Amino acid sequence: MVTSNDEAVIVDLHNDLILLVDHFDHRGRPEHFSEFWLPELRAGGVNVQVLPVFVEAQFQSEGALRRTLLLVERIHRLASRHLEVAVCLTGAEITAAVSAGRIAFVIGLEDADVLGLSSLSGAHLEYAEELCELLRENGRDDVLFVVGGTVPPEDAETLKGFGVHEVFGPGTPTARLVEYISHHARRVRLT
């Protein structure tokens, strides 16, 4: 058992955890997470578990988007079956989960070709501008950046001026989003 400061937040980045959970689930062992991984995380004092989603070579190219969505769905189903963990999308959700004694699951996508920002808070301009700057600073001008949510139409041109490639407003059919991403991913350069 690891002894740590009660005030410390311990973050683990076990990069193949969700792949192992998926592996055991497909082999008829869905209890593997609760019997092995959950006790391991607790014994290590982990408060926040970052779950990088990496698409294995056999799924890259045509199957990458599908595989990514399946792994994200697997993470959500895992959290719904285990009350000791919570999928968290914001800092406030992480704080709430840790305060409640739960392990906060944070999903991270490794080497993504597409970045999507969904905003319901009205902070889309600030977030998008900062993310565009970070993409440029890190030499990731190959990432397709799309924004969706409750974005006023008049903000679309401002977002595109930052470097966002496309803006999808409320009610956009999923098929349109998938078609856009399928056609434009890996064909972009931020200007």
N, C-alpha and C positions, 0 to 999 in steps of 0.2 A: 504494500500500500504506500502510495506517495503521500508524504505530508507536505502541505502547502499552507501558505498564508490564507486565512479564510476570506480576506478581501481580494485576493488575486483571482483573475479570470484566466483559466487555462484553456488555450485554443489549440486544437489538434488539426493537422492537415494530413490526414491519412488518405493518400491519393487514390487508393484502390478499394476503399471500404464499400462503396455502393456497387462496384463491379463484383466484389466478393458476395455481397448480399444477393445480387441478381443471380450469380452463379449457383449459390446454394438454393435459392428459391426455385430455379429451373430444374434442379435435381431433387425436388420434393422435400427440401429441408428448410421451410420458411421459419422454423424456430431457431435457426442458427444465430440470427441477430440477437434474439433475447437470451439465448443460452450462452453465447460466447462474447459477442461484441459489446453488448450493453454492460455486462459485468466488467469487461476490460476498460471501457470508457470511465465507468464509475470508479474503478480501482485506481485509475490514473488521475482522478480528480478533474476530468475534462468537463468544462462548462459549455464550450462552444466547439462544435465539430463542423469544420468546413468540408464540404463534399464536392471536390472538383469532379466535374463530369468530363471525362476524356473519351472520345470515340475511338475505339480500337481500329486498327488498320483494315480489318475485313469489313467494317461498316462505313469507312470513309468514302467520300464522293456521293454516290446516289443515295445511300442509306443513312448518311450522317444525321440529317435533321430528324428522321424517324427515330433513330437510336437515341439521340439526345432527349427527345420528348419522352420516350419510354423510360429512360433512366430518371428523368425529373419526376415522372409519374410514380415510379417505384419509390422514390424518396418520400413523396407525399403519402403514399399508401403505408409505408413503413411508419411514418409519424402518426398516421391515423390509428394504427394498431398498437402503438406503444405510447401511453400517456406520459412517459418519462422524457420524451423528446418533442420538440416543436420546430416546424419549419419556419424560419424567420426571414423576413424581407427587409426589415429596417432595424436601425440601431435600437429604437424603442422596443421593438419586439424581442430583440436579443436580451435587452436589460430585463424585460418582464419575464421571459422564460428562465433566465439565470436566477432572478430573484425568487421565482416560484420553485426553484430546485430542479428545473428541467434542463436537459441538454439542448442547446439551441443548434439546430441544423441550418447551415448557411450553404447555399448551392453556388458553386463557382464553375464557370465553363473555361476549360483550358484551350488555348489556341483557337479561339472562336473566329469564325469567318464573318459572323453577323452579331451586332450588338443592338438589342432592342431596349428602349426606355419607355416604360408605361407610366404615365403620370396622371394622378387624379387630384393632386394637391395644389396645382397651380404653380409649382416650382420648376416646371419643365424647361423654361428658358435658362435658368441658372444651372440646372443639372446638365443640360445638353451642351451648353457652352463649355463648362468645365470638362466634360467627357471628351468633347472634340479636341480641346487643348491637350488633354492627356494622351489621346490617340496619336496626335501629331508629335508630341514630345517623346513618345515611346516608339516612334517609327512604325506605327500600325495604320498606315494610310491604306492598307489593303482590307480593312474591316468595313463592311457595309453597316451603316448606322441608321436605324429607323426609330421613329418616335410615334407613339400612339397614346390614346387616352382622351381625356377631356381637354383637348388642345383647341383653343379658338382658331378659326381659319386665318385670322389676321396674323397669328404667330408663326404660321407655316413658313413664310418667306424669311423671317428672322432666323428660324431654326436652320433653314437651308443655307443661310448666309454663314452660320457657325460651322457648317460642314455636315449637317444631317442630310442624308440622301433622300429620304421620303418621310412624309408625315401621314399617319393614318388616323382619321378622326373617329368619333363614336359611330358605331353601326357599320364600320367597314367589314365586308364579308371576309371571313377567314381565307377563303379561296383566293381572293385578290392579294392578300398579304403573302400567302404561300407562293403564288405565281410571281409576285414581285421579287421576293427573296431568291427563289429558284433561278430566276433569270439574271439577277444582278449580283449575287454573291460571287466573290473572287474576281469581279470585273471592275472594281472601284478603285479610285484614288482620291483622297481628300485634297481639295485645292487650297 
